[in-house]
Amino acid sequence: MTTDEAYIILNLLPQVGAARVRKLLEAFGSPQAILSASADRIRSVSGFGTELARTICSWEETIDLGRELGRIQDVGAHIVTWDSPDYPEMLREIPSPPLVLYVRGTLERRDRHAVAIVGSRRATSYGLTCAKKLGFQLAHANVTVISGLARGIDTAAHEAALAAKGRTLAVIGSGLGKLYPPENQALADRIAHCGGAVVTEFPVDYPPDKQSFPLRNRIVAGWGQGVLVVEAPRRSGSLITAGQALDYGRNVYAIPGPIDRPTSQGTNALIQNGAKLVTDVGDVLNDMEMLFPEIREERNSSGPTKLAPPANLTVEELAIYDFLEASETQLDDIIAAIGLAPAVVSSTLLRLEMKRLVKQLPGSHFVKLV
């Protein structure tokens, strides 16, 4: 039995959990040693009674390891365990970090330069616009955007990061074979195929439930350097995620909203209680650059558009503006590169012309002006 297989088994066992497994690892040294230990030896570890010891010792009666390994292959995933060098550095710091991460896509060392963007599933147009703008600009500045693949703000943040051709990680509250919400399956595919990753600690066919999402949120809160809450009512899972981030010593950011809208009461309360008010990507990047000076170097080496994309642009406008250069670019090339419908590209270019950021030349060619 390999180390990865032993971790998968321990992760599959009911009522055991990551915190208890860590206690056992301190006592036995390896996951394989835990699974081969006697019930008496397991009971000798503080916090382990007869039932838990029986559950662990009789794992072969309840766990179908072969099936789980087959399902991992079916969904195109791989496993990253606590012992792996690929395990995210920041997650090692949180209480009860996941034993196993099921990863569809790729994790990279630079994902420690990450910010989570969270917010309401029932987002307003204001919230969606803010999530798109900040998600695009953070990804454009080589910061990995983390979110939960939920409806609303999460979806907008992931899509914006993809539009910026940056990295985004989706941490889900179910198994990869039971992705939720199901309508975001295509988005999950794009994230995995475009260099990012869809990640979970749950077995492949684990369904979403009321317990799985709070567990997911601790990973979102702890993976990066901070959490940006875009839009949230007073009672919101996003505020719990922000609280977890504070507990982990991470930065908490919030976008202010209209004082008469219930959808902004949570974010405004966060600001009242000390969260950093964010009106522009620079409010976040300045903190990131203090922690990681290499981010400033990467941004500076990428030219002025890398530093500060124009404000108040939609995600489509930002994507096209970023693609264009001072040299001429043909309309068909823009459409092919951006991946939007021709009508959308044409109308977006018109808006950019009206803002005097783009100029049309004869023959359906376009150039960036600033």
PyMOL commands that set and color helices and strands:
alter all, ss='L'
color gray80, all
select helices_A, chain A and resi 3-12+17-28+31-36+39-43+50-57+59-62+65-74+90-93+109-112+125-140+153-163+176-178+182-193+212-223+237-247+262-272+282-291+293-301+304-307+315-323+331-338+342-354
alter helices_A, ss='H'
color red, helices_A
select strands_A, chain A and resi 78-81+100-105+114-118+144-147+168-171+197-200+226-229+251-254+276-277+329-330+358-361+365-368
alter strands_A, ss='S'
color yellow, strands_A
deselect
rebuild
show_as cartoon
